Amino acid sequence: MKRPNLLVIMSDEHQGRALGCAGHPLVRTPHLDALASRGTRFENAYTPSPICVPARASFATGRYVHQTRLWDNAMPYTGSIKGWGHALQEKGVPVESIGKLHYRDAEDPAGFDVEHIPMMVQDGIGMAWALIRDEDQRLQPGKRMLGDHIGAGHSKYTDYDQAVTRHTRSWLETRAASDDERPWCLYVGLVAPHFPLIVPQEYFDLYPADQLAPTKLRPKDGYRRHPWVEKLNAVMDTEAHFVDEEERLRAISSYFGLCSWLDFNVGDILSALQENGYLDDTTVVYTSDHGDNVGARGLWGKSNLYQESVNIPLIMAGPDIPVGVCQTPVSLLDLSKTIALHFGTDIEGTPQLASLTDVAGQENQPDRPAFSEYHAIGSVSGGYMLRKGRWKYHHYVGFPPELFDLETDPEELTDLAADPAHRDVVCEMERQLRLFVDPDAVNAQAMADQAALVTQLGGPDIVKGLGPKAATPPPEI
């Protein structure tokens, strides 16, 4: 029996809750909702790292960040660690990419037969200035991460997503007209809803400011951020750079608008899939590399361990995929393994991972652990997250931990780590975390690797001038 084709669509910075099918009260994503209605939506899906380049390297390889040692946005994937793309190539499966990869260079053997209009890190180096993590020496960019303009309009990113969508439609038409009947794998990388927060007018208008819910845990209202998070945010304090409250609300409207803009492009791709006769014999996966805080706790972008940042959308639909919502915690790395297994092969060194197809067809396993880590921009030490059952534990090297009960407190409003009644839970979650990683040893390794790269690139004074201070410029299209 012929295996189904596989279409994997990955967006950038899409918060797991910002979907109609996930119950968001405002966000309109009709095409993704329709995809979920004919497949499985994984409610508790997590990124291996809440920042682009490390997360994408881990997704490419099926390995955690502490295994790839690609710690931050100045350490892009080169293909030297083999992953699911290489496994498919060895199997003779046609595997191509269209759009954002955020790897090092199109000449690297990253596991694709062809990379169409790929978006890579800037100059093959990326955000080198952020390699310096010492609080007293690190660079303060001095400009806001979200860009100069926020609101309705067009940006290079919206233009790029249009080009990626057009190219995907063309690819499907060409493939359908060819004589090659082999099952194929196509990866499509869209950028929205990643900032800059500029979105076509009709999508911005979907979310008027007077319909937005109040933002939770704002420091201006008295909330005190965890000290590790406070030091991280100090590098790019986006909230402090808004002109006024009106602009801050415009940023929220723009982010939600970009979610709907993303959905429009996904819908166009899925229409092309159907028009070219592929809908019934193609498994479709939609996901994102990480989430976005969208102002919660006064934070914007990603780069921390709260649900808004680490929880991601993950939908799978196609032949033999059950319909429903799966509560079992899963990771982008499980998707890495799933892609390989879909074509009858595997990736090495991943016994802890599972096939999402199998997970979707089983009873929920709430105690399955999900792990994420962060060693990048703004962090003064390593941060680690473990989700297991109702508990979500954050371990910060050199700082107190955090503990949240997601069963009674899904918004992570109350940190229970210092509560004597939860001391045993904290100890057990730390023990479980250490089954994944030695946090102190890994923190030391990350710091050493980053310091070595700073030296290799010419020292701190040179490095502080290297790489984009905000969004990576897209390629010419």
MARPA-980086 format. One record per residue (C-alpha): x, z, y; residue in one letter. Coordinates in steps of 0.001 Angstrom, whole numbers, plus 524288, in hexadecimal, padded with zeros to 5 digits. Layout:
% MARPA-980086
XZYa
...
//
This chain:
% MARPA-980086
800008000080000m
805237FC4B80D6Bk
808CF807C48161Fr
801F48088F82345p
8097F804D882F64n
80D3E810148383El
80B938105984705l
8116F81C3C84DC4v
80E2381E1885C27i
815AA828A38636Am
812D382C538716Fs
81AFB8352D87A15d
8172F842AE87ED5e
8091D842D2879F2h
8042E850BA878D8q
7FD7F8530286BC9g
7F1248581E8723Fr
7EF8684CBF87BB7a
7E683844EF872E3l
7D7D0843ED8727Fg
7D80B845AA863BAc
7E00D8522386577a
7D516857EA86D7Dg
7DABD8567587B12h
7CF988583D884C3p
7D40C84D5C88DEAl
7DDCF843EC887EAv
7D7DF837088839Ar
7DEC7830528784Ct
7D4408282F8718Ap
7DD8181F81869CCh
7E58D82AC48646Bl
7D8E5832098619Fd
7D42A8264B859D8a
7E0FD825D985265l
7DF888344484F19a
7D1788323084ACDs
7D5F38294883FDBr
7E1C18313C83BACg
7E84D83E7983C6Dt
7EBE7845B4848CDr
7F66384FF1846B4f
7F26585B1284FADe
7FF14862B784E76n
809AD8587284FD2a
8169685BF785654y
8228E8556B85C00t
82FFB85939856ACp
8346F85ABD864D6s
82C9C85A538718Bp
834FC8500A87848i
8360A8416287637c
8436983DEF870CCv
84564848F5866E9p
83759847BC8622Aa
838AE8392386025r
845B283A6E85919a
83F818446285006s
833E283B7C84DCFf
83CF88301B84A97a
84467838098407Dt
83AE38421E83B47g
844A884CC783ED5r
843B68585E847E6y
84B4B858538549Ev
855078624F84F7Bh
857B0858DB84443q
8596584CA084C8Dt
860F18542985727r
85AD584B168611Dl
8571585649869F2w
8527785077876ABd
84F9F8445F87ECBn
85E18840DE87F98a
85F8D83FCD870D3m
8576B8340E86CA3p
8558B82F0185EE3y
85F418249785A97t
85AE9821EE84CAFg
866A8828E0846D2s
85D798325F83FF3i
8550E82A198371Fk
8465A82B9E8380Bg
839778259683426w
83C878188483A8Eg
848D5816D58327Ch
8417381AD282635a
837708102F828CCl
842008061882B7Aq
848AC8095C81E93e
83B8C807AF817EAk
839C07FA4081E18g
82E307FE5782685v
82D207F71583383p
82E9D801AC83DF0v
82EB67FEEB84C8Ee
82CA98066A8592Bs
826388033486618i
8280480BCD87205g
82DDF81912874B6k
837DF81E8686B30l
840B6826AC8741Bh
84C568244286B22y
859FD820C486FEDr
85B118120C86F63d
853FE80657869C2a
8608380265862BFe
8609980ED385A8Ad
85BC680DA884C67p
850188169284E86a
847C9811E384321g
8400B80687848E6f
841707F82B8458Ad
83DE47F4E88539Dv
83C177FDA285F8Ee
8330B7F6EE8694Ch
8344D7FADC877B6i
83A2480808873F7p
83B0F812FB87DDFm
847A781A8087BCAm
84E54825B3882E8v
8548A821BB88FCAq
861EE81B5088E3Dd
8629F81FDD8802Dg
865A682D908851Fi
858FE83369889FCg
857B283FF9891BAm
865D68442D890C2a
864B284D7389C5Dw
85BE18561C8942Ca
8669B8586788A0Dl
86B5F8638B892B7i
8630986F1C88EBCr
86A9787A4F894DAd
861638800389EFFe
86C038811C8A950d
87145873468A797q
865A186AC18A45Ar
8608E860788ADACl
8546A8628F8B5EEq
84F8B8548E8B7D8p
848CE857E58C4A3g
83D8384E6B8C28Ak
83114850148BB20r
8305284AFC8AD6Bm
822F5844A48AF39l
8277F83AD48B96Fg
8245D838768C7A7d
8169C833108C635h
80B91839158BE3Ai
7FE44832C18BCB5g
7F7F6825798BB38a
80046819408BA4Dg
809D3812358B172h
81797815F28AD64s
8225280FCC8A567k
81D708182A89A2Cy
80F698131D89AADt
814CD8053D89BB0d
81D7C807ED88FF9y
8123680CFF887C4d
80A8E800B688B05q
8161A7F8998865Ea
8177480081879D7v
809027FEB0876FDt
8098B7F00A8799Dr
815977EEBA87125h
80F097F63486617t
8032A7ED69866BCr
80C127E18086637s
813D27E74085AE8w
807797E941852E2l
802CF7DB68855B7e
80FF47D5B3851BCt
810AA7DDF184577r
802E67DA3984154a
8063A7CBC2842F8a
8128E7CCC683ABAs
813F17CA6D82C2Ed
81A727D7A582A06d
810D17DFFF8225De
819AA7EBC9820C2r
814047F8AA825B8p
81A427FBC7832D4w
81D488079283B2Ec
81C138068F849EBl
81FB68118F85335y
819FB810C186103v
81F1D819A286BC0g
8166681B95877A7l
81AD8823D98833Ev
80E488297A888F7a
80AB18342688BDEp
818E68372A88F6Ah
81B43838BB89E04f
81C36832F08A84Bp
80E0A837188A9FBl
80958829F48AEFBi
7FDD38237B8A845v
7F4E5817E68AB10p
7E9DC81BA78B44Bq
7DEB881A7E8AA8Fe
7E515824778A194y
7E8BE82DB38AC9Bf
7DA9B82D658B12Ed
7D5F8832968A3FFl
7DAFC840198A789y
7D6BE844768B535p
7DD0D850FE8B9DBa
7D038858788BA9Bd
7CE43856B08ABE7q
7DB6585C4D8A7CCl
7DB95869948A131a
7E3A58746D8A76Bp
7F1CD874738A2DEt
7F5208802189A63k
7FFE388A1F89CCCl
8047A8859C8AA14r
80FD388DA88AF99p
8098A88CF38BD0Ck
7FE35894B78B73Dd
8072989F4B8B1F7g
80B6C89A1A8A4B5y
8199D89D3F8A16Cr
820C38935989921r
829738976A88DE0h
8377A898E58932Cp
83CCF88DEF88A90w
83218884E288F87v
834528894F89D8Be
842AE8858D89CD4k
83F448788F89686l
835358753D8A0E5n
83EBB878668ABDFa
8460186B938A988v
83A29863358AD0Em
82F9486BD58B2FAd
8258C861078B3F2t
81A85869F08B83Ae
8225786DEE8C432a
8240485FAD8C83Eh
815A585C3D8C9D4f
81204859A38D7E1v
8054A861268D68Bd
7FA9A864E08CCFDe
7F4318579D8CE7Ce
8006A850DC8C97Ce
8017E85A528BE0Br
7F38F8571D8BA02l
7F68C848B68BBC4r
8019484A748B1F3a
7F81A84FEA8A7E2i
7EE72844D28AA4As
7F98783B058A8DDs
7FE41840DD89C0Cy
7F09F8406E89636f
7EF0A832B689BA6g
7FB8782EA2894BDl
7F5EE834098880Bc
7EA5082AF5889C6s
7F35881FC488DB0w
7FB118222A88139l
7EE5B8220B8798Cd
7EAB6814ED87F8Ef
7F78180F0087AE9n
7F5FD814D186D54v
7E85F80EF486CF0g
7EDBC8018787071d
7F7D68028386593i
7ED908069C85BA9l
7E4D47FB5986005s
7F0147F1F985D9Aa
7F1EC7F80885030l
7E3C57F52784CF1q
7E3997E79E85301e
7EF217E39984A81n
7E8FE7E85A83DE8g
7F1897F44F83BF8y
7E80B7FF7A83E2Dl
7E4138017C82FFFd
7F1B68010D82A3Dd
7F97E8088183487t
7FBB08170D835C4t
7FC4381AF784415v
803118271A84929v
8024682BEC85725y
80AD4836EB85C3Et
8139A83B268677As
821718404E86879d
81D5484D0986F3Ah
813268525B8789Fg
8122D855F488705d
80F18862D988DB4n
806DC85C7B8987Cv
80879868548A153g
805B68734889793a
80E6187EF489B22r
812B6877378A702g
81A2286DF189DEDl
81A3785F1589DBAw
81FD9855BD893C8g
8241B85B56886C3k
830448631B882D3s
82A6986FE287E0Cn
824148756D871E2l
816058777287644y
80B1386FB786FFBq
809A48666A87B79e
817B48621587965s
819F48629986AA7v
80C8785F4986510n
80A9185097863DCi
7FF9C847478601Fp
800AB841808527Al
7F6568387584CD2i
7F730830548406Cm
7ECF38268483BFAa
7ECB081BC6831F0g
7EA84818CC8239Ep
7E9058253781B71d
7EACD82E5382723i
7E002838A2826DAp
7D73483ACA83291v
7D7AE847F98392Eg
7E00C851E184048v
7EBC6857E583956c
7EFC68659983D87q
7FC748661B835BDt
8081D8671983F0Bp
8105485AB783E89v
81B9A854C584616s
82077847AB84AD9l
82A83849228400Fl
81FA3848DB835F6d
81BBB83BD383BF4l
829C88372283A50s
82908839D682BC9k
81B508343282AFDt
81FCE8271B83057i
82A448260D825DBa
8213E82A8781AE6l
816CA820FC81F63h
81FC3815F981B02f
8246E81C8580E90g
8315F8219C81384t
8363482E57819ABd
83FD58341782353i
84ADE83CC581ED7e
84BDB84B63820D1g
83D9684E22823EAt
837EF8562D818A3p
830B585F298221Aq
828AE853ED8279Al
81BD184ED482269a
814118423C821F3s
80950842C482C2Fl
8010F83A9E82304t
8020084570818E1d
7FFF985041822EBv
7F3BC849988280Fa
7EDF78490081A6Bg
7F0528575381721q
7E9F2863FF81B24e
7EF0E869A6827D2n
7FB958716D82671q
7FBDC879D1832C8p
8082A8812A82EC6d
81081874F182E36r
81B22877258387Bp
81DA986E2C8440Ca
82A8D86F1284B4Df
82F7586A4B85876s
83BA786CDB86094e
840FE86A4A86E2Cy
84F148697B872FFh
84DC08606487E97a
84B4F85F5D88D35i
84A0686C74893F9g
84BB38753988828s
8563487FA188946v
855988822087A97s
84EEC87CAF86E95g
8403E87E4286D14g
8395287D9085FEAy
82B0987D3C85BEBm
824CE8805F84EE6l
8165787E6384C5Cr
81170884B583FD8k
80343887E183D65g
7FD1788E5D84929r
80A3F8921084EF2w
812E388A8B85841k
8204A8906585AB4y
82A2988C9D8653Bh
8383D890EB86366h
8414B8900886F2Dy
84FC4892D086D3Bv
8535289E1F87632g
845448A09C87A95f
839448A7AD87536p
8309D89FBC86C10p
8226E89C0286DF3e
8176E89D2286410l
809DC8974886517f
7FDFB8986285C5Ad
7F85F88AAC85CD0l
7EC6088EF385559e
7E7A28982486001t
7EFB0892BC86B4Ad
7F0FD883DE86A0Dp
7F4C0882BE8786Ce
8008888BC58768Ee
7FC2F894D588165l
801408A17D87B75t
80F078A37D87656d
80E908AD8586B4Dl
81D1C8AE4B86879a
81F3F8BB4886F78a
813098C190869C1d
8171F8CC0285FCAp
80B488C86985792a
811358BAE885553h
81F398BF12852D3r
81E518BBC284459d
818CB8AE4E8476Bv
824018AB87850C5v
82DFA8AFA684685c
8279C8A75B83C06e
826B189B67844CDm
834FD89CC584872e
8385389DB083A02r
8306E891608375Dq
8370188A7A842DAl
8444C88D7883D2Dr
8406D88626830DFl
840DC87A0E83986f
84C5587D2284238v
8568F8871184648d
852A588777854B0p
85F5A88D37859CAd
8683A8843C85208a
8605A87836855D0v
8603687C5586410n
86F0787D85863CDa
870548702E85D3Cq
8678D869A88674Da
86F1586FA08729Dm
87C1386B7B86CA6a
8778A85D8786A14d
8725385C25877DEq
87EAD861BE87DF7a
886D685846875EBa
87EC184CC587AB8l
8804185143888CFv
88EFD850FE886E4t
88E4E843B488046q
8868F83E1088BB5l
89079842AF895C0g
88D0E850BC898D1g
88228857CE8A021p
884248512E8AD50d
882CD843A78A74Bi
877BB8476F89E37v
86F4A84CE88A929k
86E1783F308AE97g
86A5E838868A1D6l
85CAC8352189D74g
84F07834B48A345p
84A14840E48AA2Ek
83C1983E478A5EAa
835CE8337889DC9a
83E53829AE89690t
83D4281C1989CC7p
8365E81282893BEp
83CC88058E89024p
83A427F929897BDe
82E657F2548920Fi
//
